């Protein structure tokens, strides 16, 4: 066993995701505690090109294989499991994303390691432990690992993606992996239809959640957004109701946004939503529940009725 940290490199459309850079930032801090190095495993077709943007790792393990031209949960997990078994890192980091959830549990089982999910932070200064978010973000639990190795699935925003970036290229090491016969095969990607508004482009974004109560009340929120010169977005419950199109959804199953100002109205702050907006420069939350998890990431918050807040702010902006 080594003291190293092994990071799974999540990549989409030929680019390393922000989630990976967050993992690298976390790994660097952990390496200072363990005295080990940081390895990043890039698996798939064309991944050699990714080393140019992975200078945050001491070493990039490049598993170039045309058999994995698109993400395949079985194939990528098998390849990563093989690298974990061969390198025996003390800590394995995966992102808590759709891809990371597919990878993390399979790797943990294949290597007989515990899996700790919903991680906000990890500590290796004295044994292994993590602070995890539970019950839709309403509870934070300190979890201690019974052992000296584990797989950790990190929530988005657990570290700064910028801290994980480096201007230099990562030192590449070509590795061979065995791809099993795949029970699942990639067919094609269906891109969502373009929306009427690009919620990722504005400097200010207004977002509504369950607290808006009914479709009829959306017009009031839209008036505030118009007064701010901002697009109107929403959390998943609003989209599931069909009150706004899918292209307006913020969160894990929607879009990731990083505006200068994110105004959250009546949004409780489930982890899936926080994943898509917690890197906003300034987060302002309005919610009637003082225990709402959204206040845990907000820079400014007001506990109260959004139907008192919205017209008051709209009137002041229009006046």
ABEGO torsion letter per residue (X at the ends): XBABBBBBBBBBGGBBBAAAAAAAAAAAAAAAAAGBBBBBBBBEBGAAAAAAAAAABABBBBBBBAABABBBAAAAAAAAAAAAAAAGBABBBBBBBAAAAAAAAAAAAAAGBBBBBGBABBBAABEBBBBBBBGGGABBBBBBBBEABBBBBBBBGABBAAAABBABBBBBBBBBBBBBBBABBBABBBBBBBBABBAAABABBBBBBAAAGBAAAAAAAAAAAAAAGBBBBBBAAAAAAGABBAAABBEAABBBBBBABBBBBGBAGBAAAAAAAAABABBBBBBABAABAAAAABABBBBEBAAAAAAAAAAAAAX
